[in-house]
Amino acid sequence: MTIFRAIGVLVLAVTGWAAGGAAQVPASGSLAAVIAPSLSSWSFSEAVPSDSFQVRGVSHVSIPLSLTLRLNRVTVDVGGAHTSGRVELEDGRSLTLAGLTDIRVRGVAEIVQDRLLLTAGLNLPTGASRLAGDQVSALGILGGSSLGFSSLALGNGFGVTAGLVYAFGFGPWGIAIGSSWEARNQYTPLDLHIAGVRTPADFDPGDAIRASIGLDRLIGRGRMSVLLAGDFYGENQLTLEPSGLAAQVSQYTPGPQYTGAVFLDLGVSGFRSFRVTLSDRYRSAFTGVDGTEAEGSSGNVMEGVLEVVRGGPRGAGLYLRADARLDSGLEVDNTIATAAMSAAGVSIGLSLVRGTLTVLPFVRAQVGRLDVGTSSTTATGYGAGITLLARP
């Protein structure tokens, strides 16, 4: 069982699939589904300068859907979303970015049961991948990691991922090691701002390689899982097309990104689940075509989460979540896309289990301090959502 859990932790890392983005694996021959609409917003006590804008508040609505099908030793996940973001400006105007995202398909095949797995993924270009004008500005604000929204890049274009995972036991530990290669065809608000994008652009990223290790073991009535991962990127090429001017081409290479996370699932009496998560992600500096590092382009994000459900295995349970995040931001740019943020939040809801259906409605409140380098302000956030999981 510890080997299986270690594999599960690592497969998410190797494929780049968000831990909350795929349904739990069903029994062979059956289908599981998750839909999780949510609303989240931030308002600022003082307008925040970001490029030529003065931002008063931001909001994000997301409706992700994922399906998981297992056939013997092959598991296939399909996921996508409709997403909508809005930026409220000091002068009463607003910027919006909305539409369908790309569809992601992931497959995991057990070559040797519980030992050797082959993973493969496709990013299908169903979302808009070429933005212009206010859409670029909205992406740069809404997609900043400081706000904690899921990425609002609608379309990343066609992409392919392939990897291997090997698992084995070592004493009380289940250990899985893996690596993957990704033909990247995507952009992020961070990439765009570091490259100085304020006009329509074509973005051609280099390939990426990820190396990961996952560990899992029992601890008393609970268990501990550990994930360590490193991402290494090839050279990116950016073509800017200013109005009325010739195209401008530049290259740069993102620095390696390192991630570590610890998951503690504790067996606490009276609780359906009791999980503590601690994570840290470090992004090293970007390198220009001349081989020099971009000053101020490295940063770190630390996060801690306590998530519990009070109650028995069936029926209604009380859902509680408390989290804190410290995002150092990047000094390379004085915008929301690279801003620093210290924030804490609480969520409360119900976990309702009836037969094969789990429903989790919740509301959320959070407060933080946003710092864009030239100024800082208090940020107040609210949110709500509902997760529906259908599993045979």
C-alpha positions as CSV (number, residue, x, y, z in Angstrom):
1,M,0.0,0.0,0.0
2,T,2.8,2.4,0.8
3,I,4.3,1.8,-2.7
4,F,0.9,2.5,-4.3
5,R,0.6,5.7,-2.4
6,A,4.1,6.8,-3.3
7,I,3.3,6.1,-7.0
8,G,0.1,8.2,-6.7
9,V,2.0,11.2,-5.2
10,L,4.7,11.0,-7.9
11,V,2.4,10.5,-10.9
12,L,0.8,13.9,-10.2
13,A,4.2,15.4,-10.2
14,V,5.6,13.7,-13.3
15,T,2.6,14.5,-15.5
16,G,2.2,18.1,-14.2
17,W,-1.5,17.3,-13.2
18,A,-2.7,19.4,-10.3
19,A,-3.5,17.3,-7.3
20,G,-7.0,18.6,-7.1
21,G,-7.6,18.5,-10.8
22,A,-8.3,14.9,-11.4
23,A,-11.0,12.6,-10.0
24,Q,-10.0,9.9,-7.6
25,V,-9.1,6.7,-9.4
26,P,-12.2,4.5,-9.8
27,A,-12.3,0.7,-9.9
28,S,-11.5,-0.9,-13.2
29,G,-14.1,-0.4,-15.9
30,S,-15.8,2.5,-14.2
31,L,-15.9,6.3,-14.5
32,A,-15.4,9.0,-11.9
33,A,-16.1,12.6,-12.4
34,V,-15.4,15.9,-10.5
35,I,-16.9,19.3,-11.2
36,A,-15.9,22.2,-8.9
37,P,-17.2,25.6,-9.7
38,S,-15.8,28.4,-7.5
39,L,-15.7,32.2,-7.1
40,S,-12.8,34.1,-5.5
41,S,-12.1,37.8,-5.2
42,W,-9.6,40.3,-3.7
43,S,-10.2,43.9,-2.9
44,F,-7.4,46.4,-2.0
45,S,-7.7,49.1,0.7
46,E,-5.7,51.4,-1.7
47,A,-5.4,51.2,-5.4
48,V,-2.4,49.1,-6.5
49,P,-0.2,50.4,-9.4
50,S,0.5,47.8,-12.1
51,D,2.0,49.1,-15.3
52,S,-0.2,52.0,-16.4
53,F,-3.2,50.8,-14.3
54,Q,-4.5,51.5,-10.8
55,V,-6.1,48.3,-9.6
56,R,-8.9,48.3,-7.0
57,G,-10.0,44.7,-7.0
58,V,-9.9,41.4,-8.9
59,S,-12.3,38.4,-9.1
60,H,-12.1,35.0,-10.7
61,V,-14.8,32.4,-11.6
62,S,-13.8,28.9,-12.6
63,I,-15.8,25.9,-13.5
64,P,-13.4,22.9,-13.9
65,L,-14.5,19.5,-14.9
66,S,-12.5,16.3,-14.9
67,L,-13.3,12.7,-15.8
68,T,-11.3,9.6,-14.9
69,L,-11.7,6.2,-16.5
70,R,-9.8,3.1,-15.5
71,L,-9.5,0.0,-17.7
72,N,-7.5,-2.8,-16.2
73,R,-3.9,-1.3,-15.9
74,V,-4.6,1.9,-17.8
75,T,-6.0,5.0,-16.3
76,V,-7.1,8.0,-18.4
77,D,-7.9,11.5,-17.1
78,V,-9.5,14.3,-19.1
79,G,-9.9,17.8,-17.7
80,G,-10.8,21.3,-18.8
81,A,-12.5,24.4,-17.5
82,H,-14.4,27.6,-18.3
83,T,-12.7,30.5,-16.6
84,S,-13.5,34.2,-16.2
85,G,-11.5,36.9,-14.6
86,R,-12.2,40.6,-14.0
87,V,-10.0,43.5,-12.9
88,E,-11.6,46.6,-11.4
89,L,-9.7,49.8,-12.0
90,E,-9.6,53.0,-10.0
91,D,-11.1,55.0,-12.9
92,G,-14.2,52.8,-13.0
93,R,-13.1,50.8,-16.0
94,S,-12.6,47.0,-15.9
95,L,-10.4,44.5,-17.8
96,T,-11.8,41.0,-18.5
97,L,-10.5,37.7,-19.7
98,A,-12.8,34.8,-20.2
99,G,-13.3,31.6,-22.2
100,L,-12.7,27.9,-22.3
101,T,-9.3,26.5,-21.4
102,D,-7.3,23.9,-23.3
103,I,-8.3,20.3,-22.6
104,R,-5.7,18.1,-20.9
105,V,-5.5,14.4,-21.4
106,R,-3.4,12.2,-19.2
107,G,-2.8,8.4,-19.4
108,V,-1.0,6.2,-16.9
109,A,-0.2,2.6,-17.9
110,E,1.2,0.0,-15.4
111,I,3.9,-1.8,-17.3
112,V,4.8,-3.8,-14.2
113,Q,2.0,-3.7,-11.7
114,D,2.7,-1.3,-8.8
115,R,6.4,-1.1,-10.0
116,L,6.9,0.5,-13.4
117,L,4.5,3.0,-15.0
118,L,4.5,4.8,-18.3
119,T,2.8,8.3,-18.2
120,A,1.8,10.4,-21.2
121,G,-0.1,13.6,-21.5
122,L,-1.6,15.9,-24.3
123,N,-2.6,19.5,-24.1
124,L,-5.3,20.0,-26.7
125,P,-5.5,23.6,-28.0
126,T,-9.2,24.3,-27.4
127,G,-8.6,27.7,-25.6
128,A,-7.5,31.0,-27.1
129,S,-3.7,31.2,-27.2
130,R,-3.2,34.6,-28.8
131,L,-4.1,37.6,-26.7
132,A,-4.0,41.3,-27.5
133,G,-4.4,44.6,-25.8
134,D,-6.3,44.6,-22.5
135,Q,-6.4,40.8,-22.6
136,V,-2.6,40.7,-22.1
137,S,-2.9,43.3,-19.3
138,A,-5.7,41.3,-17.6
139,L,-3.7,38.1,-17.8
140,G,-0.7,39.8,-16.2
141,I,-2.7,40.9,-13.3
142,L,-5.1,38.0,-12.7
143,G,-2.5,35.3,-13.3
144,G,0.1,36.6,-10.8
145,S,1.0,33.9,-8.2
146,S,0.5,36.4,-5.4
147,L,-3.3,36.3,-5.8
148,G,-3.5,32.5,-5.6
149,F,-5.9,32.1,-8.5
150,S,-5.6,29.1,-10.7
151,S,-3.9,30.1,-14.0
152,L,-6.0,32.2,-16.3
153,A,-4.0,31.5,-19.4
154,L,-6.9,30.2,-21.6
155,G,-4.9,28.4,-24.2
156,N,-1.3,27.1,-24.2
157,G,-1.4,25.5,-27.6
158,F,-0.6,21.9,-28.4
159,G,1.8,20.2,-25.9
160,V,3.1,16.7,-25.2
161,T,4.4,15.1,-22.0
162,A,5.9,11.6,-21.5
163,G,7.5,10.0,-18.5
164,L,8.4,6.9,-16.5
165,V,7.8,6.1,-12.8
166,Y,9.6,3.2,-11.0
167,A,8.5,2.2,-7.4
168,F,10.1,0.0,-4.8
169,G,10.0,-0.7,-1.1
170,F,12.8,0.2,1.4
171,G,12.1,-0.8,5.0
172,P,8.9,1.0,6.1
173,W,9.0,3.3,3.1
174,G,7.4,3.1,-0.3
175,I,9.6,5.0,-2.8
176,A,8.8,6.1,-6.4
177,I,11.3,7.9,-8.7
178,G,10.4,9.3,-12.0
179,S,11.2,11.7,-14.8
180,S,9.3,13.3,-17.6
181,W,9.9,15.3,-20.7
182,E,7.5,18.0,-21.9
183,A,7.4,19.7,-25.3
184,R,6.1,23.0,-23.9
185,N,3.9,25.3,-25.9
186,Q,2.6,27.6,-23.2
187,Y,3.1,31.0,-21.6
188,T,2.5,32.4,-18.2
189,P,2.0,35.9,-16.8
190,L,5.4,35.6,-15.2
191,D,7.1,34.7,-18.4
192,L,5.4,37.6,-20.3
193,H,6.3,40.2,-17.7
194,I,9.9,39.2,-17.3
195,A,10.3,39.4,-21.1
196,G,8.7,42.8,-21.0
197,V,5.6,41.9,-23.0
198,R,3.0,44.7,-23.3
199,T,2.0,44.1,-26.9
200,P,0.7,41.1,-28.9
201,A,3.3,38.4,-29.1
202,D,4.2,34.9,-30.2
203,F,5.7,32.8,-27.5
204,D,7.7,29.7,-28.3
205,P,9.0,28.0,-25.1
206,G,11.8,25.4,-25.0
207,D,11.2,21.9,-23.8
208,A,11.2,21.0,-20.1
209,I,12.5,18.1,-18.1
210,R,11.1,17.2,-14.6
211,A,12.8,14.8,-12.1
212,S,10.9,13.7,-9.1
213,I,10.9,11.4,-6.1
214,G,7.9,10.4,-3.9
215,L,8.0,8.7,-0.6
216,D,5.3,7.3,1.6
217,R,5.1,5.4,5.0
218,L,2.7,4.7,7.8
219,I,3.0,6.7,11.0
220,G,0.9,5.3,13.8
221,R,-2.7,5.5,12.7
222,G,-1.8,7.9,9.9
223,R,0.7,8.2,7.1
224,M,3.2,10.6,5.7
225,S,4.0,11.3,2.0
226,V,6.9,13.4,0.7
227,L,7.4,14.9,-2.8
228,L,10.6,16.4,-4.1
229,A,10.8,17.7,-7.7
230,G,13.0,19.7,-10.0
231,D,12.0,21.4,-13.3
232,F,14.6,22.3,-15.9
233,Y,13.8,24.4,-18.9
234,G,15.1,25.0,-22.4
235,E,15.5,28.4,-24.1
236,N,12.4,30.4,-24.8
237,Q,11.9,32.6,-27.9
238,L,9.6,35.6,-27.8
239,T,8.5,37.5,-30.9
240,L,6.9,40.9,-30.2
241,E,4.8,42.7,-32.9
242,P,4.4,46.3,-31.9
243,S,1.9,48.2,-34.0
244,G,3.4,49.6,-37.2
245,L,6.9,48.3,-36.4
246,A,9.0,45.3,-37.4
247,A,8.8,42.1,-35.3
248,Q,11.3,41.9,-32.5
249,V,12.8,38.5,-31.5
250,S,14.4,37.8,-28.1
251,Q,15.5,34.7,-26.2
252,Y,15.9,33.8,-22.6
253,T,16.0,30.7,-20.4
254,P,14.0,30.2,-17.2
255,G,16.0,29.1,-14.2
256,P,15.4,25.6,-12.7
257,Q,12.4,25.4,-10.3
258,Y,12.6,23.2,-7.2
259,T,9.6,22.0,-5.2
260,G,9.2,20.1,-1.9
261,A,6.0,19.1,-0.1
262,V,5.1,17.0,2.9
263,F,1.6,15.5,3.3
264,L,0.5,14.2,6.7
265,D,-2.7,12.2,6.8
266,L,-3.4,11.7,10.5
267,G,-5.9,9.2,11.9
268,V,-7.6,11.4,14.5
269,S,-10.7,10.0,16.3
270,G,-13.9,11.7,15.3
271,F,-12.6,13.0,12.0
272,R,-13.3,11.6,8.5
273,S,-10.0,13.1,7.4
274,F,-7.3,15.2,9.0
275,R,-4.5,16.4,6.6
276,V,-1.6,18.8,7.1
277,T,0.4,20.0,4.0
278,L,3.6,22.0,4.0
279,S,5.2,23.0,0.7
280,D,7.9,25.2,-0.7
281,R,8.6,26.2,-4.3
282,Y,11.8,28.1,-5.4
283,R,12.2,29.6,-8.8
284,S,15.8,30.4,-9.7
285,A,16.8,33.4,-11.9
286,F,16.2,33.7,-15.6
287,T,19.2,33.8,-18.0
288,G,19.3,36.1,-21.0
289,V,20.8,35.3,-24.4
290,D,24.1,36.8,-23.3
291,G,24.3,34.2,-20.5
292,T,23.8,36.7,-17.6
293,E,21.1,36.3,-15.0
294,A,18.2,38.7,-14.9
295,E,18.5,40.5,-11.6
296,G,15.6,40.0,-9.2
297,S,14.0,37.2,-11.3
298,S,14.2,34.5,-8.6
299,G,11.6,34.0,-5.9
300,N,10.1,31.6,-3.3
301,V,6.6,30.6,-2.2
302,M,5.9,28.8,1.1
303,E,2.5,27.5,2.1
304,G,1.0,25.6,4.9
305,V,-2.5,24.0,4.9
306,L,-4.6,22.3,7.6
307,E,-7.7,20.6,6.1
308,V,-10.1,18.4,8.1
309,V,-13.6,16.9,8.0
310,R,-15.2,16.4,11.3
311,G,-17.6,13.4,11.3
312,G,-17.9,9.7,10.4
313,P,-17.2,8.1,7.0
314,R,-20.8,8.6,5.8
315,G,-23.4,11.3,6.0
316,A,-22.7,14.9,6.8
317,G,-19.4,16.2,8.1
318,L,-18.1,19.6,9.0
319,Y,-15.4,20.8,6.6
320,L,-12.7,23.2,7.9
321,R,-9.6,24.6,6.2
322,A,-6.9,27.0,7.4
323,D,-4.0,28.1,5.3
324,A,-1.1,30.6,5.2
325,R,1.1,31.6,2.3
326,L,4.3,33.6,2.0
327,D,5.2,34.6,-1.6
328,S,8.4,36.6,-1.9
329,G,7.5,37.9,-5.4
330,L,10.1,38.9,-7.9
331,E,12.0,42.2,-7.7
332,V,12.5,42.3,-11.5
333,D,9.2,44.1,-12.1
334,N,6.8,46.3,-10.1
335,T,3.5,44.8,-11.1
336,I,0.9,42.4,-9.6
337,A,2.3,39.6,-11.7
338,T,5.5,39.7,-9.7
339,A,4.2,41.1,-6.4
340,A,5.0,39.7,-3.0
341,M,2.1,38.5,-0.8
342,S,1.7,37.3,2.7
343,A,-1.8,35.9,3.3
344,A,-3.9,33.7,5.5
345,G,-7.4,32.3,4.9
346,V,-10.1,30.1,6.4
347,S,-12.8,28.0,4.8
348,I,-15.8,26.4,6.3
349,G,-18.3,24.0,4.6
350,L,-20.0,20.7,4.7
351,S,-18.8,17.3,3.4
352,L,-21.9,15.3,2.4
353,V,-21.4,11.6,1.4
354,R,-24.4,9.7,0.1
355,G,-23.8,6.5,-1.8
356,T,-21.3,7.2,-4.6
357,L,-21.7,11.0,-4.5
358,T,-19.7,13.4,-2.4
359,V,-20.8,17.1,-2.2
360,L,-18.6,19.8,-0.6
361,P,-20.0,23.3,-0.5
362,F,-17.9,25.9,1.2
363,V,-17.3,29.6,1.9
364,R,-14.0,31.3,2.3
365,A,-12.4,34.5,3.7
366,Q,-8.8,35.6,3.6
367,V,-6.6,38.6,4.3
368,G,-3.1,39.6,3.2
369,R,-0.6,42.2,2.4
370,L,0.3,42.8,-1.3
371,D,3.6,44.5,-2.1
372,V,4.4,45.5,-5.7
373,G,7.8,47.0,-4.7
374,T,6.8,50.7,-5.1
375,S,3.8,50.4,-2.7
376,S,1.9,47.9,-0.5
377,T,-1.7,47.6,0.6
378,T,-4.0,45.4,2.7
379,A,-5.9,42.8,0.6
380,T,-9.2,41.3,1.7
381,G,-10.6,38.3,-0.1
382,Y,-13.8,36.3,-0.2
383,G,-14.8,33.1,-2.0
384,A,-17.3,30.3,-2.3
385,G,-17.6,27.1,-4.2
386,I,-18.9,23.6,-4.4
387,T,-17.2,20.3,-5.3
388,L,-19.2,17.4,-6.6
389,L,-17.4,14.0,-6.9
390,A,-19.2,11.0,-8.4
391,R,-17.3,7.8,-8.0
392,P,-18.7,4.2,-8.4
